[in-house]
Amino acid sequence: MKTKITIPDTDITIHPLGLGTVNAGLAWDEKETGRIIDTFLDMGGNLLDTAHVYSDWVKPERARSERVIGDWLKRSGRRNQIVLATKGGHPDMTAANPDTHISRMKREDMINDLEGSLRQLGTDWIDIYFYHRDDISQPVEELIEVMEKFCREGKIRYYACSNWTTSRMRAADTYCREQGYRGFIANQALLNLGYRYMNPLDDDTLVYADEEMQQYHREMKGNLLMPYMGVCSGFFHKYIAKGLVAVEDSAYCTEGNIKMAERVKDLCEKYHATVSQVVLGFFGQQDFDCAPLYGPKNAEQIDEAMKAFEIPFCKADYEL
């Protein structure tokens, strides 16, 4: 399994496990956030992923994750050791009844979100800036030009997308080629060991890395897939530890994933691995590069997860 991924036509090289930080300031207090990030960096990781909307659904603070990471950056002095990714343009989660179908991706929205991210993070630039959602009522040309302006201003180095369909990414790629732009360098979509058999999630604005999207990433090596929900919301952990009763309400609780859970048990024994290591090992067996995002509970889980990329899993391990 790869331990480094370089995104073509960029100067971005990352470990194939990104640190998801939605818990910064919530499940992780300030001290634990620092321990987790420092452990991640000390073990060779470098991609920190956050979003301007994390965690606006817990009042009263907005952009809590970015603020906590910014405080760590100020204390640590390790800004140049990380590839810092954040996202803008997410629907408003502070409303009484948040609706992810109500877009807020106009130019003014994106300017406000980016400026807020820079302020909260206490940095002059973002390494990879994502559209957090898509708004198909806006032409891809307009959306790309917003990002290009940010690049020219030196506020972001590269741009990317999250929850965009394959057809929209292809349209953006076409426009960027015509204009001589680098274009998207990364794409965040749902992919994990259980996605093939899972039931749909409640939020239908989330985009899955289906076979069409996977074929896109086989062809478009310069757009790196960064899967989210990489450990299936703990489905395999809970099932193996506590049985069916613990996962009955999970979208992953299907006949196919129960069979896959039994395979996970076998792989744990075969490789003397943990459930997390087996579940993360799935990503190293794809026929395209990908860098899953992982949000641990504590610093100790970082050590466990990073070692998944040292285990010689093979593609056949994950076939039912």
Buried (B, 14 or more C-beta within 10 A) or exposed (E): BEEEBEBEEBEBEBBBBBBBBBBBBBBBEEEBBBBBBBBBBEBEBBBBBBBBBBBBEEEEEBBBBBBBBBBBBEEBEBBEEBBBBBBBBBBBBEEEEBEBEEBBBBEEBBBBBBEBBBEBBBBEBBBBBBBBBBBEEBEBBEBBBBBBBBBEEEBBBBBBBBBBBBEBBBBBBEBBEEEEBEBBBBBBBBBBBBBBBBEEBEEEBBBBBBEEBBEBBEEBEBBBBBBBBBBBBBBBBBBBEEEEEBBEEBBBBBEEBBEBBEBBBEBBEEBEBBBBBBBBBBBBBBEBBBBBBBBBEEBEBBBBBBBBBEBEBEEEBBEE
